[in-house]
Amino acid sequence: MGSPHVTSSRGGGRHPQLPAFCRTRRPATVAVTASSLASLRLLLLLGLLFQLSTLLLVLAGPVPPRLSPLSTSTAFPSDAGVAARGAQLIAPHSDR
């Protein structure tokens, strides 16, 4: 028995027979469009932007813990406290 990839011809010679996927013809040239190049360039820029942002986050270092919230009495004094110190309160004007 012979090899499945070798067939004999009428002249008695042996010629190699390639599998079907090797015998199919493909186009010799591949067209590259301007839109595909533009989308490839955009993808490259997005990748570089992602790498730059990651690098900046690494260089920034760890984030310090949050401070405890201040009490509202010391951060924002009440209206009575402001009036007692002599500051004028601005109230909305009503024409009733």
All heavy atoms as an XYZ file, in Angstrom:
696
protein
N       0.839     -1.173      0.000
C       0.000      0.000      0.000
C       0.882      1.233      0.000
O       1.864      1.309      0.713
C      -0.869      0.047      1.240
C      -1.902     -0.999      1.327
S      -3.403     -0.108      1.400
C      -4.513     -1.389      1.080
N       0.430      2.208     -0.755
C       1.185      3.442     -0.869
C       0.730      4.471      0.147
O      -0.253      4.297      0.862
N       1.450      5.567      0.184
C       1.106      6.673      1.073
C      -0.162      7.346      0.565
O      -0.377      7.445     -0.641
C       2.268      7.665      1.099
O       1.902      8.823      1.784
N      -1.043      7.831      1.438
C      -2.279      8.471      0.967
C      -2.020      9.794      0.244
O      -2.879     10.293     -0.461
C      -3.083      8.693      2.244
C      -2.092      8.690      3.337
C      -0.964      7.793      2.888
N      -0.828     10.372      0.420
C      -0.529     11.651     -0.207
C       0.268     11.496     -1.492
O       0.709     12.473     -2.053
C       0.216     12.559      0.765
C      -0.570     12.874      2.005
N      -1.718     13.597      1.970
C      -0.370     12.524      3.301
C      -2.211     13.705      3.195
N      -1.410     13.054      4.025
N       0.484     10.289     -1.961
C       1.242     10.069     -3.180
C       0.365      9.272     -4.139
O      -0.198      8.257     -3.777
C       2.552      9.296     -2.894
C       3.288      9.011     -4.193
C       3.412     10.068     -1.917
N       0.206      9.773     -5.344
C      -0.584      9.058     -6.349
C       0.309      8.722     -7.526
O       1.297      9.393     -7.788
C      -1.777      9.913     -6.834
O      -1.255     11.104     -7.406
C      -2.711     10.240     -5.695
N      -0.045      7.729     -8.199
C       0.735      7.352     -9.379
C       0.061      7.897    -10.619
O      -1.156      7.984    -10.695
C       0.874      5.827     -9.466
O      -0.399      5.248     -9.583
N       0.859      8.289    -11.594
C       0.308      8.799    -12.844
C       0.375      7.706    -13.903
O       0.872      6.610    -13.659
C       1.090     10.038    -13.297
O       2.412      9.663    -13.617
N      -0.111      8.014    -15.094
C      -0.127      7.008    -16.151
C       1.276      6.626    -16.595
O       1.513      5.533    -17.035
C      -0.893      7.537    -17.362
C      -2.353      7.574    -17.113
C      -3.061      7.944    -18.381
N      -3.957      9.052    -18.065
C      -4.565      9.787    -18.931
N      -4.343      9.616    -20.213
N      -5.377     10.724    -18.559
N       2.188      7.515    -16.462
C       3.548      7.239    -16.905
C       4.324      6.382    -15.934
O       5.463      6.033    -16.181
N       3.728      6.036    -14.830
C       4.411      5.208    -13.862
C       5.197      6.003    -12.832
O       5.700      5.427    -11.878
N       5.343      7.332    -13.001
C       6.077      8.148    -12.040
C       5.218      8.468    -10.820
O       3.998      8.363    -10.834
N       5.854      8.848     -9.757
C       5.109      9.175     -8.537
C       5.196     10.682     -8.316
O       6.288     11.246     -8.289
C       5.701      8.420     -7.363
C       5.552      6.908     -7.528
C       6.291      6.169     -6.431
N       5.724      6.359     -5.113
C       4.824      5.527     -4.570
N       4.406      4.484     -5.236
N       4.361      5.752     -3.368
N       4.051     11.336     -8.161
C       3.981     12.777     -7.903
C       3.303     12.983     -6.554
O       2.265     12.388     -6.296
C       3.167     13.495     -8.989
C       3.780     13.375    -10.347
N       4.897     14.072    -10.707
C       3.429     12.637    -11.418
C       5.212     13.785    -11.941
N       4.330     12.892    -12.407
N       3.870     13.845     -5.696
C       3.227     14.070     -4.390
C       1.896     14.798     -4.568
O       1.768     15.695     -5.393
C       4.226     14.928     -3.626
C       5.082     15.554     -4.663
C       5.099     14.621     -5.843
N       0.904     14.371     -3.841
C      -0.416     15.005     -3.856
C      -0.587     15.731     -2.520
O      -0.606     15.098     -1.470
C      -1.507     13.943     -4.032
C      -2.913     14.487     -4.076
C      -3.169     15.315     -5.324
O      -2.607     15.039     -6.367
N      -4.013     16.306     -5.205
N      -0.694     17.051     -2.546
C      -0.823     17.830     -1.326
C      -2.240     17.740     -0.785
O      -3.192     17.536     -1.537
C      -0.468     19.291     -1.592
C       0.975     19.568     -2.010
C       1.135     21.028     -2.397
C       1.930     19.217     -0.892
N      -2.409     17.934      0.549
C      -3.762     17.976      1.113
C      -4.541     19.168      0.555
O      -3.967     20.114      0.017
C      -3.530     18.147      2.610
C      -2.113     17.815      2.854
C      -1.386     18.009      1.577
N      -5.859     19.145      0.709
C      -6.728     20.152      0.100
C      -6.433     21.560      0.624
O      -6.481     22.528     -0.139
C      -8.184     19.796      0.336
N      -6.130     21.696      1.925
C      -5.909     23.044      2.454
C      -4.630     23.654      1.904
O      -4.474     24.871      1.885
C      -5.912     23.045      3.988
C      -4.739     22.358      4.616
C      -3.584     23.051      4.894
C      -4.809     21.013      4.954
C      -2.507     22.421      5.477
C      -3.736     20.390      5.547
C      -2.576     21.086      5.804
N      -3.705     22.855      1.425
C      -2.481     23.379      0.831
C      -2.687     23.752     -0.639
O      -1.920     24.537     -1.191
C      -1.361     22.357      0.912
S      -0.813     22.038      2.594
N      -3.682     23.177     -1.288
C      -3.893     23.427     -2.711
C      -4.791     24.632     -2.979
O      -4.896     25.082     -4.098
C      -4.525     22.186     -3.365
C      -3.524     21.060     -3.502
C      -4.165     19.866     -4.135
N      -4.869     19.128     -3.084
C      -5.990     18.452     -3.267
N      -6.559     18.406     -4.442
N      -6.552     17.804     -2.276
N      -5.467     25.160     -1.945
C      -6.367     26.290     -2.171
C      -5.543     27.544     -2.430
O      -4.493     27.761     -1.838
C      -7.288     26.522     -0.958
O      -6.479     26.711      0.190
C      -8.228     25.350     -0.753
N      -6.067     28.370     -3.319
C      -5.378     29.617     -3.674
C      -5.845     30.735     -2.751
O      -7.020     30.881     -2.475
C      -5.705     30.005     -5.122
C      -5.038     29.148     -6.123
C      -3.574     29.394     -6.097
N      -2.987     29.258     -7.412
C      -1.787     29.660     -7.672
N      -1.091     30.265     -6.751
N      -1.261     29.472     -8.849
N      -4.905     31.513     -2.306
C      -5.220     32.684     -1.490
C      -4.833     33.914     -2.278
O      -3.934     33.860     -3.116
C      -4.434     32.641     -0.186
C      -4.874     31.526      0.714
C      -4.293     31.698      2.106
N      -4.688     30.552      2.923
C      -3.864     29.847      3.656
N      -2.597     30.154      3.688
N      -4.295     28.840      4.366
N      -5.475     35.037     -2.009
C      -5.076     36.253     -2.717
C      -3.629     36.618     -2.366
O      -3.186     36.466     -1.231
C      -6.051     37.314     -2.224
C      -6.724     36.740     -1.044
C      -6.597     35.254     -1.112
N      -2.912     37.076     -3.366
C      -1.491     37.374     -3.185
C      -1.278     38.646     -2.368
O      -0.279     38.778     -1.665
C      -0.811     37.502     -4.538
N      -2.181     39.603     -2.453
C      -2.014     40.859     -1.734
C      -3.125     41.028     -0.719
O      -4.234     40.531     -0.888
C      -2.037     42.059     -2.696
O      -3.283     42.054     -3.383
C      -0.911     41.975     -3.700
N      -2.813     41.756      0.324
C      -3.790     42.064      1.367
C      -3.949     43.576      1.388
O      -2.969     44.316      1.499
C      -3.318     41.554      2.745
C      -4.290     41.971      3.830
C      -3.133     40.049      2.718
N      -5.169     44.044      1.265
C      -5.427     45.485      1.253
C      -5.531     46.004      2.689
O      -6.213     45.426      3.519
C      -6.723     45.782      0.512
N      -4.825     47.077      2.967
C      -4.894     47.746      4.261
C      -5.558     49.085      4.026
O      -5.060     49.911      3.261
C      -3.491     47.938      4.864
C      -3.580     48.675      6.184
C      -2.806     46.605      5.037
N      -6.685     49.292      4.672
C      -7.424     50.534      4.447
C      -6.983     51.599      5.450
O      -6.397     51.293      6.490
C      -8.938     50.291      4.596
O      -9.191     49.837      5.935
C      -9.416     49.244      3.598
N      -7.299     52.824      5.114
C      -6.948     53.934      6.003
C      -7.746     53.863      7.299
O      -7.239     54.223      8.368
C      -7.203     55.260      5.301
N      -8.987     53.386      7.225
C      -9.796     53.305      8.448
C      -9.236     52.249      9.392
O      -9.281     52.418     10.608
C     -11.247     53.005      8.105
O     -11.350     51.743      7.483
N      -8.713     51.148      8.858
C      -8.138     50.135      9.738
C      -6.856     50.659     10.388
O      -6.577     50.356     11.548
C      -7.870     48.841      8.977
O      -6.856     49.026      8.023
N      -6.083     51.451      9.652
C      -4.880     52.044     10.245
C      -5.243     53.069     11.311
O      -4.581     53.158     12.347
C      -4.026     52.696      9.167
C      -3.302     51.746      8.217
C      -2.571     52.539      7.145
C      -2.335     50.866      8.979
N      -6.302     53.825     11.070
C      -6.726     54.825     12.057
C      -7.228     54.150     13.328
O      -6.928     54.610     14.442
C      -7.815     55.716     11.465
N      -7.970     53.062     13.183
C      -8.459     52.375     14.376
C      -7.314     51.698     15.118
O      -7.311     51.644     16.349
C      -9.543     51.358     14.006
O      -9.027     50.391     13.125
N      -6.326     51.217     14.394
C      -5.153     50.635     15.041
C      -4.365     51.701     15.798
O      -3.882     51.468     16.910
C      -4.268     49.958     13.997
C      -3.076     49.180     14.510
C      -3.521     48.029     15.385
C      -2.247     48.673     13.353
N      -4.263     52.880     15.217
C      -3.569     53.984     15.887
C      -4.317     54.421     17.145
O      -3.708     54.692     18.186
C      -3.435     55.152     14.922
C      -2.551     56.246     15.444
C      -2.258     57.233     14.359
N      -2.747     58.526     14.777
C      -2.918     59.550     13.982
N      -2.653     59.440     12.717
N      -3.351     60.682     14.438
N      -5.658     54.456     17.069
C      -6.454     54.812     18.241
C      -6.288     53.774     19.342
O      -6.159     54.118     20.518
C      -7.930     54.933     17.846
C      -8.901     55.260     18.966
C      -8.617     56.647     19.525
C     -10.331     55.166     18.486
N      -6.258     52.515     18.968
C      -6.058     51.462     19.949
C      -4.680     51.575     20.607
O      -4.539     51.379     21.815
C      -6.224     50.098     19.279
C      -6.249     48.879     20.168
C      -7.437     48.936     21.116
C      -6.316     47.626     19.326
N      -3.677     51.916     19.831
C      -2.339     52.105     20.368
C      -2.298     53.285     21.343
O      -1.692     53.200     22.413
C      -1.349     52.329     19.228
C       0.090     52.600     19.627
C       0.715     51.358     20.235
C       0.885     53.066     18.429
N      -2.964     54.380     20.992
C      -2.992     55.544     21.882
C      -3.728     55.234     23.181
O      -3.315     55.682     24.264
C      -3.645     56.732     21.175
C      -2.796     57.380     20.081
C      -3.586     58.467     19.373
C      -1.522     57.943     20.655
N      -4.811     54.468     23.106
C      -5.524     54.088     24.326
C      -4.651     53.204     25.216
O      -4.666     53.345     26.436
C      -6.827     53.369     23.975
C      -7.955     54.252     23.465
C      -9.144     53.403     23.031
C      -8.369     55.240     24.524
N      -3.898     52.310     24.609
C      -2.995     51.474     25.392
C      -1.914     52.291     26.074
O      -1.586     52.055     27.239
N      -1.358     53.257     25.357
C      -0.333     54.116     25.953
C      -0.907     54.980     27.074
O      -0.251     55.209     28.098
C       0.308     54.995     24.888
C       1.224     54.270     23.906
C       1.696     55.234     22.823
C       2.404     53.654     24.617
N      -2.130     55.460     26.895
C      -2.778     56.253     27.933
C      -3.012     55.420     29.183
O      -2.806     55.883     30.307
C      -4.100     56.829     27.405
C      -4.877     57.719     28.350
C      -4.094     59.011     28.591
C      -6.233     58.041     27.783
N      -3.433     54.172     28.990
C      -3.646     53.272     30.125
C      -2.331     53.013     30.855
O      -2.281     53.026     32.089
C      -4.263     51.962     29.640
C      -4.478     50.959     30.726
C      -5.483     51.129     31.653
C      -3.666     49.849     30.818
C      -5.682     50.211     32.660
C      -3.850     48.919     31.824
C      -4.860     49.102     32.742
N      -1.258     52.803     30.115
C       0.041     52.567     30.757
C       0.518     53.800     31.505
O       1.073     53.691     32.604
C       1.071     52.161     29.711
C       0.886     50.762     29.202
C       1.983     50.355     28.243
O       2.749     51.196     27.776
N       2.065     49.079     27.953
N       0.300     54.979     30.937
C       0.726     56.211     31.598
C      -0.062     56.436     32.884
O       0.506     56.804     33.913
C       0.555     57.406     30.656
C       0.944     58.764     31.221
C       2.439     58.801     31.506
C       0.561     59.864     30.269
N      -1.367     56.212     32.843
C      -2.170     56.399     34.051
C      -1.780     55.398     35.127
O      -1.743     55.731     36.310
C      -3.660     56.288     33.726
O      -3.960     54.989     33.281
N      -1.471     54.171     34.729
C      -1.027     53.181     35.705
C       0.306     53.585     36.321
O       0.507     53.477     37.538
C      -0.896     51.804     35.031
O      -2.138     51.476     34.416
C      -0.526     50.728     36.025
N       1.208     54.081     35.502
C       2.502     54.527     36.012
C       2.349     55.692     36.990
O       3.000     55.737     38.037
C       3.408     54.927     34.847
C       4.798     55.403     35.217
C       5.614     54.272     35.813
C       5.494     55.989     34.011
N       1.459     56.626     36.681
C       1.242     57.759     37.579
C       0.641     57.309     38.902
O       0.972     57.850     39.960
C       0.355     58.804     36.906
C       1.018     59.575     35.765
C       0.010     60.502     35.107
C       2.213     60.356     36.266
N      -0.249     56.313     38.865
C      -0.809     55.801     40.111
C       0.249     55.113     40.960
O       0.255     55.234     42.188
C      -1.949     54.818     39.811
C      -3.276     55.443     39.422
C      -4.262     54.364     39.003
C      -3.840     56.247     40.571
N       1.157     54.409     40.320
C       2.227     53.744     41.063
C       3.171     54.777     41.671
O       3.592     54.652     42.823
C       2.988     52.765     40.142
C       4.265     52.273     40.791
C       2.100     51.597     39.764
N       3.499     55.818     40.914
C       4.405     56.846     41.425
C       3.780     57.683     42.530
O       4.482     58.223     43.379
C       4.854     57.756     40.279
C       5.773     57.113     39.248
C       6.086     58.101     38.137
C       7.045     56.621     39.888
N       2.454     57.796     42.520
C       1.780     58.613     43.530
C       1.901     57.990     44.921
O       1.883     58.690     45.925
C       0.308     58.795     43.165
N       2.019     56.691     44.993
C       2.176     56.031     46.286
C       0.840     55.743     46.938
O      -0.231     55.989     46.374
N       0.892     55.232     48.159
C      -0.345     54.873     48.855
C      -1.157     56.108     49.242
O      -0.622     57.179     49.482
C       0.145     54.128     50.094
C       1.542     54.599     50.297
C       2.082     54.919     48.937
N      -2.440     55.930     49.323
C      -3.353     57.013     49.689
C      -3.428     57.064     51.214
O      -3.626     56.033     51.863
C      -4.756     56.760     49.087
C      -5.729     57.842     49.514
C      -4.657     56.667     47.584
N      -3.248     58.243     51.809
C      -3.318     58.317     53.273
C      -4.739     58.054     53.762
O      -5.712     58.254     53.025
C      -2.889     59.763     53.581
C      -3.131     60.508     52.327
C      -2.962     59.536     51.207
N      -4.887     57.598     54.991
C      -6.234     57.327     55.508
C      -7.038     58.621     55.653
O      -6.471     59.708     55.824
C      -5.973     56.679     56.872
C      -4.608     57.132     57.244
C      -3.850     57.299     55.963
N      -8.354     58.474     55.602
C      -9.218     59.653     55.741
C      -9.174     60.193     57.161
O      -9.054     59.435     58.119
C     -10.667     59.286     55.409
C     -10.908     59.113     53.969
C     -12.381     58.930     53.724
N     -12.635     59.047     52.318
C     -13.759     59.531     51.818
N     -14.726     59.903     52.601
N     -13.920     59.617     50.524
N      -9.312     61.497     57.266
C      -9.369     62.113     58.581
C     -10.758     61.917     59.167
O     -11.745     61.811     58.440
C      -9.053     63.604     58.473
C      -7.659     63.956     57.956
C      -7.539     65.462     57.770
C      -6.605     63.463     58.926
N     -10.821     61.894     60.486
C     -12.133     61.769     61.122
C     -12.911     63.068     60.895
O     -12.337     64.159     60.882
C     -11.973     61.491     62.607
O     -11.308     62.576     63.224
N     -14.217     62.969     60.706
C     -15.002     64.195     60.448
C     -15.003     65.110     61.671
O     -15.026     64.650     62.806
C     -16.394     63.665     60.142
C     -16.438     62.285     60.686
C     -15.029     61.775     60.700
N     -14.959     66.391     61.401
C     -14.985     67.379     62.473
C     -16.413     67.554     62.962
O     -17.370     67.327     62.227
C     -14.448     68.716     61.963
C     -13.002     68.724     61.478
C     -12.675     70.066     60.859
C     -12.063     68.434     62.628
N     -16.531     67.976     64.187
C     -17.878     68.246     64.691
C     -18.403     69.510     64.034
O     -17.668     70.445     63.743
C     -17.864     68.393     66.216
O     -17.135     69.556     66.562
N     -19.700     69.567     63.804
C     -20.286     70.715     63.105
C     -20.250     71.980     63.948
O     -20.298     73.067     63.413
C     -21.742     70.400     62.716
O     -22.469     70.059     63.900
C     -21.804     69.282     61.705
N     -20.124     71.840     65.243
C     -20.127     73.046     66.085
C     -18.821     73.827     65.913
O     -18.813     75.040     66.043
C     -20.352     72.675     67.553
O     -19.280     71.852     67.987
N     -17.709     73.144     65.617
C     -16.455     73.883     65.464
C     -16.215     74.282     64.013
O     -15.603     75.305     63.758
C     -15.275     73.029     65.958
O     -15.250     71.813     65.217
C     -15.390     72.732     67.436
N     -16.677     73.478     63.059
C     -16.420     73.791     61.666
C     -17.353     74.887     61.161
O     -16.931     75.820     60.487
C     -16.584     72.543     60.817
N     -18.628     74.795     61.485
C     -19.614     75.769     61.043
C     -20.384     76.251     62.259
O     -21.255     75.555     62.763
C     -20.587     75.146     60.036
C     -19.890     74.619     58.820
C     -19.709     73.255     58.646
C     -19.405     75.476     57.846
C     -19.058     72.765     57.525
C     -18.754     74.992     56.733
C     -18.575     73.639     56.574
N     -20.064     77.435     62.757
C     -20.770     77.921     63.956
C     -22.241     78.191     63.660
O     -22.629     78.486     62.536
C     -20.035     79.220     64.299
C     -19.322     79.614     63.062
C     -19.070     78.367     62.278
N     -23.038     78.045     64.690
C     -24.476     78.266     64.537
C     -24.759     79.757     64.342
O     -23.918     80.616     64.567
C     -25.223     77.753     65.775
O     -24.849     78.546     66.887
N     -25.981     80.054     63.922
C     -26.375     81.452     63.711
C     -26.308     82.243     65.016
O     -25.940     83.413     65.025
C     -27.790     81.524     63.150
C     -27.855     80.990     61.729
O     -26.785     80.891     61.083
O     -28.955     80.672     61.253
N     -26.652     81.620     66.120
C     -26.622     82.320     67.403
C     -25.186     82.685     67.761
O     -24.927     83.771     68.287
C     -27.236     81.451     68.490
N     -24.251     81.804     67.478
C     -22.848     82.086     67.787
C     -22.302     83.211     66.927
O     -21.538     84.046     67.384
N     -22.706     83.269     65.657
C     -22.265     84.331     64.764
C     -22.856     85.655     65.213
O     -22.184     86.680     65.258
C     -22.649     83.997     63.304
C     -22.368     85.182     62.386
C     -21.900     82.765     62.833
N     -24.139     85.655     65.578
C     -24.793     86.891     66.011
C     -24.209     87.396     67.326
O     -24.105     88.597     67.535
C     -26.294     86.653     66.152
N     -23.826     86.477     68.191
C     -23.268     86.892     69.475
C     -21.910     87.556     69.290
O     -21.523     88.405     70.081
C     -23.139     85.683     70.402
N     -21.174     87.196     68.248
C     -19.865     87.804     68.021
C     -19.973     89.129     67.269
O     -18.968     89.753     66.979
C     -18.977     86.835     67.249
C     -18.469     85.705     68.135
C     -17.360     84.949     67.462
N     -17.813     84.112     66.367
C     -18.174     82.839     66.481
N     -18.149     82.267     67.677
N     -18.561     82.147     65.456
N     -21.154     89.537     66.895
C     -21.327     90.837     66.289
C     -21.418     90.813     64.774
O     -21.499     91.859     64.149
N     -21.372     89.659     64.139
C     -21.502     89.595     62.688
C     -22.965     89.729     62.304
O     -23.858     89.343     63.047
C     -20.948     88.266     62.172
N     -23.198     90.325     61.172
C     -24.576     90.494     60.732
C     -25.029     89.271     59.945
O     -24.297     88.753     59.108
C     -24.705     91.728     59.848
C     -24.479     93.021     60.590
C     -24.664     94.217     59.676
O     -24.762     94.070     58.465
N     -24.711     95.392     60.257
N     -26.232     88.853     60.206
C     -26.816     87.746     59.467
C     -27.560     88.292     58.266
O     -28.226     89.317     58.353
C     -27.779     86.936     60.342
C     -27.149     86.164     61.491
C     -28.219     85.466     62.308
C     -26.177     85.139     60.941
N     -27.448     87.652     57.146
C     -28.175     88.059     55.936
C     -29.380     87.131     55.799
O     -29.239     85.914     55.678
C     -27.279     87.953     54.700
C     -26.058     88.860     54.884
C     -28.049     88.306     53.443
C     -25.043     88.727     53.789
N     -30.546     87.732     55.859
C     -31.779     86.960     55.752
C     -32.463     87.333     54.429
O     -32.316     88.457     53.951
C     -32.701     87.271     56.923
N     -33.173     86.406     53.856
C     -33.892     86.732     52.611
C     -34.949     87.794     52.861
O     -35.584     87.835     53.903
C     -34.504     85.399     52.188
C     -34.488     84.532     53.397
C     -33.379     85.031     54.272
N     -35.113     88.676     51.909
C     -36.057     89.782     52.017
C     -37.431     89.319     51.557
O     -37.561     88.729     50.489
C     -35.594     90.945     51.139
C     -36.380     92.186     51.334
N     -37.644     92.326     50.858
C     -36.079     93.352     51.959
C     -38.101     93.517     51.164
N     -37.164     94.181     51.825
N     -38.425     89.584     52.338
C     -39.788     89.204     51.940
C     -40.656     90.442     51.857
O     -40.656     91.266     52.750
C     -40.369     88.178     52.917
O     -40.514     88.776     54.182
N     -41.393     90.570     50.778
C     -42.291     91.715     50.568
C     -43.716     91.266     50.768
O     -44.505     91.204     49.836
C     -42.111     92.283     49.157
C     -40.747     92.889     48.962
O     -40.189     93.379     49.955
O     -40.243     92.855     47.835
N     -44.116     90.991     51.943
C     -45.503     90.552     52.194
C     -46.273     91.591     52.894
O     -45.973     92.396     53.594
C     -45.516     89.277     53.025
C     -44.987     88.124     52.231
C     -45.185     86.883     53.029
N     -44.372     85.835     52.448
C     -44.288     84.632     52.885
N     -44.982     84.289     53.942
N     -43.556     83.742     52.332
